[in-house]
Amino acid sequence: MASKLLRLDKAVSHSFEVSRKEAVFLIRDGAVSVAGEIVCDPAFKISADTPLELDGNEFTAQETMRKRVFMLNKPQGYVCADRDNRYLTVSSIFSGESHYLDLHCAGRLDVDTTGFVIVTDDGDLSHRITSPRANVEKVYIACVKNPIEERCIERFLSGLKHPEEDKPYKSAKLEIISEKVGKVTVTEGRYHEVKRLFECVGNEVLELKRVKIGALDLDESLQEGEYRELSEEEIALMFK
């Protein structure tokens, strides 16, 4: 199988933590050597083992191809989008990571939902997290308007159908934490899923926070709006 090729400007951007625009300028200015030869084309494709040099610093494309995966504690009032005319966006939180131009949210939380969001430039990882076939569990803490009845546990497990949906939801787990607080575990991640599950049993979600993906818990040390990069071991926990 042919090795994956990478644009030269992307390799320079990731390796030296500069924006893609700055990387393009450096390349066009003749500051980057590829296998000992100056290349001035930002779109020039290089293989993983291509030796590169900038300002006397040597590196290879392989070192730049490592995907970034961040855990974000999403605040209320932010949408999981690159642009929005009404609300602040998660991408604006990562403005300081301007050299990571391909970052996106792996799945979405509603504007008024807080908590655990994966932000990454790894498309394959995003698909694994969000695909219903992968059955990756997402755990939420829901504060609701009315007391949660015990019978709701069985109803969530049975696969509820919302009147605005064409098909029923997959079985979901409900644990009653207190009179008006429940822990809900789902695997689909459909639009407004947790809110609509409670609507199916005559209740209303007032506050919602995602606290876990797979076996990986939201880092309690992260304040809302804060994020940190995940280790390979932490990433693996999401698929256990």
HELIX and SHEET records of a PDB file:
HELIX    1   1 LEU A    8  PHE A   16  1                                   9    
HELIX    2   2 ARG A   20  ARG A   28  1                                   9    
HELIX    3   3 ALA A   61  THR A   64  1                                   4    
HELIX    4   4 VAL A   90  ILE A   93  1                                   4    
HELIX    5   5 SER A   95  GLU A   97  5                                   3    
HELIX    6   6 GLY A  123  THR A  130  1                                   8    
HELIX    7   7 PRO A  132  ALA A  134  5                                   3    
HELIX    8   8 ARG A  151  SER A  158  1                                   8    
HELIX    9   9 GLU A  193  CYS A  200  1                                   8    
HELIX   10  10 GLU A  232  LEU A  237  1                                   6    
SHEET    1   A 2 LEU A   6  ARG A   7  0                                        
SHEET    2   A 2 LYS A  45  ILE A  46 -1                                        
SHEET    1   B 4 GLU A  37  ILE A  38  0                                        
SHEET    2   B 4 VAL A  32  VAL A  34 -1                                        
SHEET    3   B 4 PRO A  51  LEU A  54 -1                                        
SHEET    4   B 4 ASN A  57  THR A  60 -1                                        
SHEET    1   C 4 HIS A 104  CYS A 105  0                                        
SHEET    2   C 4 THR A 113  THR A 120 -1                                        
SHEET    3   C 4 VAL A  69  LYS A  74 -1                                        
SHEET    4   C 4 TYR A 227  GLU A 229 -1                                        
SHEET    1   D 2 TYR A  78  VAL A  79  0                                        
SHEET    2   D 2 LEU A  88  THR A  89  1                                        
SHEET    1   E 6 HIS A 104  CYS A 105  0                                        
SHEET    2   E 6 THR A 113  THR A 120 -1                                        
SHEET    3   E 6 VAL A 205  ILE A 213  1                                        
SHEET    4   E 6 LYS A 138  VAL A 144 -1                                        
SHEET    5   E 6 VAL A 181  VAL A 186 -1                                        
SHEET    6   E 6 LYS A 173  SER A 178 -1                                        
SHEET    1   F 4 HIS A 104  CYS A 105  0                                        
SHEET    2   F 4 THR A 113  THR A 120 -1                                        
SHEET    3   F 4 VAL A 205  ILE A 213  1                                        
SHEET    4   F 4 LEU A 216  ASP A 217 -1                                        
END                                                                             
